[in-house]
């Protein structure tokens, strides 16, 4: 009987852990200042969506490969190699999800809050 009780406790803990992981906010996806900007592919940072995948970022005229990333607290810090109008350069990016929004710091400049695209 002790084995069954232990197995039941382990199952409950595993289920609770999985729920917590699924509930955590993720930064992958399309983000923009408003819904009309979600439909665009290019433009200024205020007019185009930020597209985040596990390996890349795209925003405005910059296409970036994620070289390194780590999470500290609720913020994802990324070092990205980007190509765009300004040529090729390595830039830091910080993404902090909060309440359905994403606070973005791009190349050490705060860019404001974006909303997840539908």
N, C-alpha and C positions, 0 to 999 in steps of 0.2 A: 504494500500500500504506500510506503514511503517513496518508492520509485515513481509511482503514478502521480503523487502529489508534486514531487520535484519536477517531473516532466510538464505538468500543468503550469507550474510557476514559470518555468523556462519559456513555455509557449506564450504566456501572457506578457512576459517581459519582452520577448522578441516582437510580438505584435505591437506593443506600445512603442518600441524603438523604431520600427518600420514606419509607424504613423508619424512620429516626430521628424524623421528624415524626409518623408514626403511633404510634410507641412512647411519645411524650410523654404524660404524664398530663393529662387535661382535667378542668375543674371543672364542666362542664355535666352535668346529670342530677339524679337524686334521691339525697339523702344523709340518713342518720338514725343515731341512736345504736345501734339494733338492728333486726333484721328486722321485728319486730312494729310498730315505729314507721313503717316504710316504707309500710304499708297505710293509714295515717291521712292525712287531709287537713288537719285543724285540731287545735289543742290548744296546750299550752305548747311552748316550744322543745325541751324534752327529750322530748316525746311526739309531735311532728310532724316530718315530713321537711323538709329544706331543698331547695327546687326551684330549680335554676339553669338558665336558658336564656341565649342570646346577648344578649337584651335585657331580661330581667327576673329577679327573685328573689322567692321566696315562702317565708316561714318564720313559723310560729306564726300570729299574727293580722296580720302585716305583708305587704302586697303592694307590691312595689317595681319601679320602672322604673330601669334602669341609665342614668345620665346620662353618666358618664365611667368609663373603666377603663384600666388599664395593667398590664403585667407587669414585675416587678423580681425578678430571680433566679427562683426557682420560685413566687413568691407573686403572685396576681392581686389588685390593689387596685382597689376599686370605690367610686364615689360614687353612691349610690342615693337616689332620691326615693321615700319610702315612705308608705303610708297604712295606718292600723290603729287599734287601740284608743286609742293616744295621739295621734291626729289625723295631720296631714300634717307630715313633717319629712324633712330631708336627713340621711342617715347614711353613715358610712364602713364598708365591709365589706372584710375581707381573707380570702382563701381560699388555703390552701397545701396542695396535694396531696402526699402522701408515703406510699409503700408501701401503696397501696390505701385510704388514709384521707384525710380532709380536715380540716385544722386551720382552725377558723372563729373570726374576731374580728368581732363584730357590734356596731356602735355603740361602739367602743373597749373592749369587754369581751370577754375570751377566753371562748369557749363550748365549748371542748373539741374532741375528734376525733370525726368522723362517719364512717360506713362507707357505701360506695356501695350503693344498693338494687338487688336483683336484678331 
